[in-house]
Amino acid sequence: MWNTAMIGGYSALFTLFQMFCLTGRPLDWPAYEGKFFIRLHEYTGYLILSLVAAHVIGGLWAEPLLWRDIWPPVLPVMQTGVSATFLLLILAVVSQPRWKLVIFQNARAFRYCHYGLAAILLCVTGFHVWQADFRISKPAMTFSLAGMSALVLGVPFLMRATPNQLRERGKRLRNTAGLAIPVVVILGCVGLLAPVLCAVWLGS
């Protein structure tokens, strides 16, 4: 149960990396409609919520004494974990259409605030993983974690700076939003597999 809970937490981090690449902005390929990419980003967020829930519930189930560490005086590793969970819940709530209209004046303000909160979430989550030691026995893993975090933080800016020829020409396939579900399932499998491969690599 403990190992499963930890895999859920690490998978949430790897899936969060993917969300910075799948921002909801239409890509050149596949040439699907904008709703597909929006749903893909939205459902991936729900996937992260599920993985974090499995991480928290599974960890408390396997080690009930962790419940004491959440309350003051709080361990530093628990401070970052609780903070990341609250940030994730805030992002999930304010991203709902009904709340976006109430909280934000326009799409531009929402976009900047959404990215800002997501960037803070990624940094806090990465710090939480680092504090938990990430089962690290090699410094390369620490630098890899920091490097991947820095890389994905810059991806949305690179994507926005790159012209999207297909979107400008309007060549988009319709009725493709439903295809986001199987893609998210695949992303979830990748997210679950990545930490397992890292654990095998560390153990080798």
For each residue, the residues with C-beta under 8 A, 3 or more apart:
1: 4 5 58 61 62
2: 5 6 58 59 62 63
3: 6 7
4: 1 7 8 54 58
5: 1 2 8 9 54 55 56 57 58 59 61 62
6: 2 3 9 10 55 59 195
7: 3 4 10 11 192 195 196
8: 4 5 11 12 51 52 54 55 58
9: 5 6 12 13 51 52 55 59 129
10: 6 7 13 14 129 134 194 195 198
11: 7 8 14 15 51 188 191 192 194 195
12: 8 9 15 16 48 51 52 55 125 191
13: 9 10 16 17 125 126 129
14: 10 11 17 18 190 191 194 195
15: 11 12 18 19 44 47 48 51 187 188 191
16: 12 13 19 20 48 121 122 125
17: 13 14 20 21 122 148 149 152
18: 14 15 21 22 44 187 190 191
19: 15 16 22 23 41 44 45 48 118
20: 16 17 23 118 122 152 153 155 156
21: 17 18 152 155 159
22: 18 19 37 40 41 44
23: 19 20 37 41 155 156 159
24: 37 38 40 41 42
25: 37 156 159 160 164
26: 32 33 34 37 164 166 167 172
27: 30 37 159 164
28: 31 164 165 166
29: 166
30: 27 36 173 176
31: 28 166 171 172 173
32: 26 36 37 172 173 176 179
33: 26 36 172 173 174 175 176 177
34: 26 37 38 172
35: 38 39 176 177
36: 30 32 33 39 40 176 177 179 180
37: 22 23 24 25 26 27 32 34 40 41 180
38: 24 34 35 41 42 177
39: 35 36 42 43 177 180
40: 22 24 36 37 43 44 180 183 184
41: 19 22 23 24 37 38 44 45
42: 24 38 39 45 46 95 180
43: 39 40 46 47 180 181 184
44: 15 18 19 22 40 41 47 48 184 187
45: 19 41 42 48 49 91 92 95
46: 42 43 49 50 92
47: 15 43 44 50 51 184 187 188 191
48: 12 15 16 19 44 45 51 52 88
49: 45 46 52 53 88 92
50: 46 47 53 54
51: 8 9 11 12 15 47 48 54 55 188 191
52: 8 9 12 48 49 55 56 85 88
53: 49 50 56 57
54: 4 5 8 50 51 57 58
55: 5 6 8 9 12 51 52 58 59
56: 5 52 53 59 60 85
57: 5 53 54 60 61
58: 1 2 4 5 8 54 55 61 62
59: 2 5 6 9 55 56 62 63 66
60: 56 57 63 64 66 67
61: 1 5 57 58 64
62: 1 2 5 58 59
63: 2 59 60 66
64: 60 61 67
65: 68 69
66: 59 60 63 69 70 78
67: 60 64 70 71
68: 65 71
69: 65 66 74 75 78
70: 66 67 74 78 82
71: 67 68 74
72:
73:
74: 69 70 71 78 79 82
75: 69 78 79
76: 79 80 131
77: 80 81 128 131 132
78: 66 69 70 74 75 81 82
79: 74 75 76 82 83
80: 76 77 83 84 124 125 127 128 131
81: 77 78 84 85 128
82: 70 74 78 79 85 86
83: 79 80 86 87 124
84: 80 81 87 88 121 124 125 128
85: 52 56 81 82 88 89
86: 82 83 89 90
87: 83 84 90 91 117 120 121 124
88: 48 49 52 84 85 91 92 121
89: 85 86 92 93
90: 86 87 93 94 117
91: 45 87 88 94 95 114 117 118 121
92: 45 46 49 88 89 95 96
93: 89 90 96 99
94: 90 91 99 100 103 104 113 114 117
95: 42 45 91 92 99 100 114
96: 92 93 99 100
97: 100 101
98: 101 102
99: 93 94 95 96 102 103
100: 94 95 96 97 103 104 110
101: 97 98 104
102: 98 99
103: 94 99 100 110
104: 94 100 101 107 109 110 113
105: 109
106: 109 110
107: 104 110 111
108: 111 112
109: 104 105 106 112 113
110: 100 103 104 106 107 113 114
111: 107 108 114 115
112: 108 109 115 116
113: 94 104 109 110 116 117
114: 91 94 95 110 111 117 118
115: 111 112 118 119 156
116: 112 113 119 120
117: 87 90 91 94 113 114 120 121
118: 19 20 91 114 115 121 122
119: 115 116 122 123 153
120: 87 116 117 123 124
121: 16 84 87 88 91 117 118 124 125
122: 16 17 20 118 119 125 126 149 152 153
123: 119 120 126 127 149
124: 80 83 84 87 120 121 127 128
125: 12 13 16 80 84 121 122 128 129
126: 13 122 123 129 130 145 146 149
127: 80 123 124 130 131
128: 77 80 81 84 124 125 131 132
129: 9 10 13 125 126 132 134 145
130: 126 127 133 134 142 145
131: 76 77 80 127 128
132: 77 128 129
133: 130 136
134: 10 129 130 141 142 145
135: 199 202
136: 133 139 141 142 202
137: 141 202
138: 141 202
139: 136 142 143
140: 143 144
141: 134 136 137 138 144 145 198 202
142: 130 134 136 139 145 146
143: 139 140 146 147
144: 140 141 147 148
145: 126 129 130 134 141 142 148 149
146: 126 142 143 149 150
147: 143 144 150 151
148: 17 144 145 151 152
149: 17 122 123 126 145 146 152 153
150: 146 147 153 154
151: 147 148 154 155
152: 17 20 21 122 148 149 155
153: 20 119 122 149 150 156
154: 150 151 157 158
155: 20 21 23 151 152 158 159
156: 20 23 25 115 153 159 160
157: 154 160 161
158: 154 155 161 162
159: 21 23 25 27 155 156 162
160: 25 156 157
161: 157 158
162: 158 159
163: 168
164: 25 26 27 28 167 168
165: 28 168 169
166: 26 28 29 31 169 171 172
167: 26 164 170 172
168: 163 164 165
169: 165 166
170: 167
171: 31 166
172: 26 31 32 33 34 166 167
173: 30 31 32 33 176
174: 33
175: 33 178
176: 30 32 33 35 36 173 179
177: 33 35 36 38 39 180
178: 175 181
179: 32 36 176 182 183
180: 36 37 39 40 42 43 177 183 184
181: 43 178 184 185
182: 179 185 186
183: 40 179 180 186 187
184: 40 43 44 47 180 181 187 188
185: 181 182 188 189
186: 182 183 189 190
187: 15 18 44 47 183 184 190 191
188: 11 15 47 51 184 185 191 192
189: 185 186 192 193
190: 14 18 186 187 193 194
191: 11 12 14 15 18 47 51 187 188 194
192: 7 11 188 189 195 196
193: 189 190 196 197
194: 10 11 14 190 191 197 198
195: 6 7 10 11 14 192 198 199
196: 7 192 193 199 200
197: 193 194 200 201
198: 10 141 194 195 201 202
199: 135 195 196 202 203
200: 196 197 203 204
201: 197 198 204
202: 135 136 137 138 141 198 199
203: 199 200
204: 200 201
